Amino acid sequence: MSEPAEIRDVPPSLVEARDVRVSLQGTEILHGVSLTAQPGEVVALMGGNGSGKSTFVRSIVGAVPHQSGTIRLFARPATASSRAHLGYVPQRISAAGGVSATSLEVVTSGLLGSRDGADRVGARLRGLVPPRDAHARARAALRSVGIEDLAKRDVSRLSGGQQQRVLIARALVRKPRLLILDEPMAGVDLESQVAFSHTVGHLKHDRVGVVIVLHELGAMAHHIDRAVVLERGCVTYDGPPPKDLGVHALPGHDHEHPHTDPPTRDGGLGLEGP
Amino acid sequence: MNLLAEPLIQRMLLVGLLVGLAAPVMGTYLVQRKMALLGDGIGHVALAGVAAGWLAGSLFDLAQQDALAIPGAVLFAIIGAVVIERMRSRGAAADVVMAILFYGGIAGGVLLIGLAGGSNANLLGYLFGSISTVTWGDVWMSVGLAAVILLVGLGLRTALFAVTHDQEFARSTGLPVEALNMVVAVLAAVTITVAMRVVGVLLVSALMIVPVAIAQLITRSFARTMHLAMGIGAALTLTGIWITVFYDVQPGALIVTLGVLVYVAVASITSLTRRGT
């Protein structure tokens, strides 16, 4: 199918969300939110607690349904099969389940799901079992986040930062074209933050798009191409990241303390309107 | 006399082996989902199924009144598992749903068996197991059902691990999360009806969970926990059944008591060795 000339000239977005509305238990959380990310672009999704950041990324990855608006992944409507090239790192509550599992087992589980041609039954069934070279690929993903030596260790016994790196490796093992991370820096030690920053640098170089939910830019600041700020389920800013972040850029700063400044349109992030 | 040549002992050991291998496979997924007590809830619904099968048998004037008891148990257990899974996926509190099934199952069972003209004594064999009455027909049914449980439980281990470990991530990969959750629930129900014969409804869950709990003390990998639990489960059922050949004790109760003793012993040893290091 040929596309109109004006669309062909623009590189297709990896993700294109338009006017997305999401209600959870009868309450509308997102009131028409839009976001795009291009290959090699790192987009920070920011905002205070309860602004709808996590709900938005969860709707993009298909974890919660959206009531209206459109979500396209890789220039196709978002379906199970279009998620073959999507990597997702959910907000880490705990990387452990009721039964112990090794880092290698958790990362290997990332190789399942949709494959190319997943609309066919055969491809869908193949997505239920890991490929032959699964362990080698899982080890390579652990190596890429600097924790191959922890491959056989019980995930529940790892530090918060190490668990987070396991979850990032689980997303990277899919060789995603788009990586979506929900607060990957929360409760993470400085060493893991630096390692993660290097990982994002490599992904950018490889033209992978990254959407990352952050409370503050911190160690990631120099990688961020664009910041999208959400406040009470609406986008209040979408543009380049601010140069001067003041106290909000300091590692370890959180938004739990009471702000003395009156609230601003951009949620107190020091951003100016587009 | 070679006891192993006795057809009854052969049948008991064969069913015991199958149940010992299959129950911990599904038990591993239930423990992983922190739903270790699901087996109890479904087991009690299966009891109502036994009584319903009994009632159907008496209504149809079947020569063997309990001929439909096991099919009734399978049917009710599967329906119970599907109901629990659907309500859980809609956000209902899983423990409350299970409690309701628990009470409904046992009360319904007693009522239905009364309507069928039987007594609660008829239910005792199902409550505590009746492996010494196992027929070759029962053996072949157990072989078939255990084969399905092992084939799916082991073959789809990574996918079922993914779904029970992190549902949100599994959904993002395009895995059919709802279908796989249902597979776990239905296979757990099938496992319970197979294991019911050996240890009875009251202890069926123990055979799924105790071997996993023991394996968890020894190994830290999901796959190794499952394989070790299968070995422990088979060793427990075979040992328990073999002992009852010589001593007049209730096999189900003996198997579970052995399991609990092994758990206490292994827990003591591992805590001592950890303290020593």
Interface residues (C-beta under 8 A of the other chain):
Chain A: R58 V61 G62 A63 T79 A80 S81 R83 A84 L86 Y88 P90 G97 G98 V99 S100 A101 T102 E105 V106 T108 S109 G110 L111 L112 G113 S114 A118 R124 G127 L128 V129 P130 A134 K152 R153 D154 R157 L167 R170 R174 I180
Chain B: T28 V31 Q32 R33 K34 A36 G155 L156 T158 A159 F161 A162 T164 H165 D166 E168 F169 A170 R171 S172 T173 G174 L175 P176 V212 Q216 T219 R220 S221 F222 A223 T225
